[in-house]
Amino acid sequence: MIEARGLSKVFHTTVRRPGLGGALRSLVSPERVAKVAVRDVDFRVGKGELLALLGPNGAGKSTTIKMLTGILTPTSGEALVAGVVPHRDRERNAHNIGAVFGQRTQLWWDLPARESFAILRDIYGVPEDRYRERIAEFDGLLELSEFWDTRVRHLSLGQRVRCDLAASLLHDPPVVFLDEPTIGMDVVVKEQVRRFLRHQVEERERTVLLTTHDMTEVARLAERVVLINHGRIVLDGPLQEIRRRFGGTWQIRATLADAADLQEIERQERFAVGDGSCGSDGSGQGRGSVRGDRPDGSSGPGGPFGGQRDLSSLPGFAGIGVLRREGLRVVFGPVGDGAPSVHEALKVVIGRFQVTDLALEENDLEDVMRSAYLSDVPGQGALAPGGSSSSPSSPSSSSSPSSDPSASSDSSSSAAVSSTSQGG
Ligand SMILES: Nc1ncnc2c1ncn2[C@@H]1O[C@H](COP(=O)(O)OP(=O)(O)OP(=O)(O)O)[C@@H](O)[C@H]1O
């Protein structure tokens, strides 16, 4: 639905030299500088997919969206949106896309929103029955009728953006571009807008490209994320893959139902500390982990991952260790560079042990993104482009945003689950 192939944009600007003399010289012989805003960007977004395009200020997100909406012509490369090259066929492109730029409005400032909708209906030639249907649907989800007879200039920000969202979808476009749609909104309205967007993706199968600096929004809405920095794509992959790469800290606190499972864990811990350099103190507090010799003579995975007892010798537990134990309560955590995501680890833990209680904690998505932005070295942190990840077994790639435990909290991503599962 949306495809960017080697998309680049270079802006040429004139530098103003300082002072009056400088200004005169700039007039006579202007100094031109080239600014590469977007370079060689490749990605695809499929039908019914919501992709979050993320990056720090000035990374090139808006420039990319402007090329995909036909506002800007790429310097090189190609953009294809619903089969149309946006800058070449703007009119057809306009019929295929809806766009909301959070800071601007497409509504007529001096008219009530409802009249703006009617004008857009006529511009796009939407049949009256379809128009009524859509207005009813949008009103049901966004509660527009309370204020759609108010002039747009008198609407609050949240009301205005809700009207803008509805306006952008009146002609039923398959593709929607949203540039920071919820900026400045209160949490209640933000949540309403997110529900609306989820509905549009899941029920109407719209393709959505979203930019935002709001990590809660990302956690709530996006399964896949493209991270752009200095105009280049740094990462393209499932959100959970990015968490796994850049937010390696998580904890799973489990209460075991069966003392035999605890003995099994203790046995594995003893393998992990088999060379005696990190013995158990009996309190269950690990003092550090080391490469352990297994009974079969093989070595466990090594590496500096202080504090955990490596459980890698248990089938499926590669990269999972024990942080703490207290009676039947065991805290599992990641070990080493190849640690799984919290979701993968959760599956392993409840698949292996019978538990009576579980709680998950993973680190704040803001921290994860900060690490990802700071590790902006092309090819190093990069996941496989095009949405494929280096971890094909990642459960997150098929999970819906609503099932994401990370989506449980605005600021910290934690979830508590009570369950009993029989280990296998
Ligand atoms: N019309 C323009 N002329 C010159 N430079 C521009 C122009 N538009 C954008 N740029 C530059 O291109 C770079 C990318 O800008 P862009 O607006 O795409 O960033 P962004 O990722 O959307 O940032 P933000 O999150 O702050 O909105 C910036 O360095 C910006 O200064």
The ligand as a Gaussian input file, in Angstrom:
#p B3LYP/6-31G(d) Opt

LIG

0 1
 N       11.906000      23.286000       3.690000
 C       13.057000      22.977000       4.261000
 N       14.195000      23.607000       3.918000
 C       15.368000      23.292000       4.494000
 N       15.534000      22.328000       5.421000
 C       14.430000      21.665000       5.798000
 C       13.132000      21.937000       5.255000
 N       12.237000      21.105000       5.829000
 C       12.924000      20.340000       6.693000
 N       14.244000      20.676000       6.674000
 C       15.301000      20.052000       7.465000
 O       15.269000      18.661000       7.227000
 C       15.513000      17.931000       8.417000
 C       14.367000      16.982000       8.690000
 O       13.220000      17.733000       9.052000
 P       11.797000      17.053000       9.362000
 O       10.819000      18.164000       9.554000
 O       11.514000      16.046000       8.322000
 O       12.108000      16.346000      10.752000
 P       11.121000      15.576000      11.741000
 O       11.723000      14.225000      11.972000
 O        9.744000      15.620000      11.235000
 O       11.285000      16.433000      13.065000
 P       10.224000      16.798000      14.254000
 O       10.067000      15.556000      15.058000
 O       10.939000      17.864000      14.995000
 O        8.953000      17.248000      13.590000
 C       15.718000      18.965000       9.498000
 O       17.111000      19.165000       9.676000
 C       15.062000      20.216000       8.952000
 O       15.704000      21.371000       9.426000

